[in-house]
Amino acid sequence: MEKAAKTTQKPEKATKRRKSAKTAKPAQVRRKYATDIKEEAKDLYLRGVTLDRVAKYLAVPLRTLTNWQTDERWTEAKNPERTAHELKGRGYRVPEIADRLEVSVKTVRKWLKASV
């Protein structure tokens, strides 16, 4: 009787894939929001609703709302009279303040004069 030859096989090594510098990550898709969503978000914020609640209500990420708030100066629109005083304190001239707040020069002068 012949003995069957035992074949010893070494376990196969798991090959690790190396990440090469050439491997590109999939591009993130940026979501575009309709202008009416943006306008509704601004309207809610100006009426006193917090950004957290606006985000939940409109299903828009909070970071997106914060970016819109910063880019479009929603805080200035919320209280333009106070903003006018702050800008004047920083050395802005009345016509510059009026342009930035999108109101007339006469209105800015009225706000500044009322506080004196």
PEJO-V271217 format. One record per residue. N is the residue number from 1. PSI is psi as a letter, one per 30 degrees, with the letter a starting at -180 (none if undefined). Layout:
n=N psi=PSI
n=N psi=PSI
This chain:
n=1 psi=k
n=2 psi=k
n=3 psi=k
n=4 psi=k
n=5 psi=k
n=6 psi=k
n=7 psi=j
n=8 psi=k
n=9 psi=k
n=10 psi=k
n=11 psi=k
n=12 psi=k
n=13 psi=k
n=14 psi=k
n=15 psi=k
n=16 psi=k
n=17 psi=k
n=18 psi=k
n=19 psi=k
n=20 psi=l
n=21 psi=f
n=22 psi=f
n=23 psi=j
n=24 psi=k
n=25 psi=k
n=26 psi=k
n=27 psi=k
n=28 psi=k
n=29 psi=k
n=30 psi=k
n=31 psi=k
n=32 psi=k
n=33 psi=k
n=34 psi=l
n=35 psi=e
n=36 psi=e
n=37 psi=e
n=38 psi=e
n=39 psi=e
n=40 psi=e
n=41 psi=e
n=42 psi=e
n=43 psi=e
n=44 psi=e
n=45 psi=e
n=46 psi=f
n=47 psi=f
n=48 psi=g
n=49 psi=k
n=50 psi=l
n=51 psi=e
n=52 psi=e
n=53 psi=e
n=54 psi=e
n=55 psi=e
n=56 psi=e
n=57 psi=e
n=58 psi=f
n=59 psi=h
n=60 psi=k
n=61 psi=k
n=62 psi=e
n=63 psi=e
n=64 psi=e
n=65 psi=e
n=66 psi=e
n=67 psi=e
n=68 psi=e
n=69 psi=e
n=70 psi=e
n=71 psi=e
n=72 psi=g
n=73 psi=h
n=74 psi=e
n=75 psi=e
n=76 psi=e
n=77 psi=f
n=78 psi=e
n=79 psi=i
n=80 psi=f
n=81 psi=e
n=82 psi=e
n=83 psi=e
n=84 psi=e
n=85 psi=e
n=86 psi=e
n=87 psi=e
n=88 psi=e
n=89 psi=f
n=90 psi=g
n=91 psi=g
n=92 psi=k
n=93 psi=l
n=94 psi=e
n=95 psi=e
n=96 psi=e
n=97 psi=e
n=98 psi=e
n=99 psi=e
n=100 psi=e
n=101 psi=f
n=102 psi=h
n=103 psi=l
n=104 psi=l
n=105 psi=e
n=106 psi=e
n=107 psi=e
n=108 psi=e
n=109 psi=e
n=110 psi=e
n=111 psi=e
n=112 psi=e
n=113 psi=e
n=114 psi=f
n=115 psi=f
n=116 psi=none
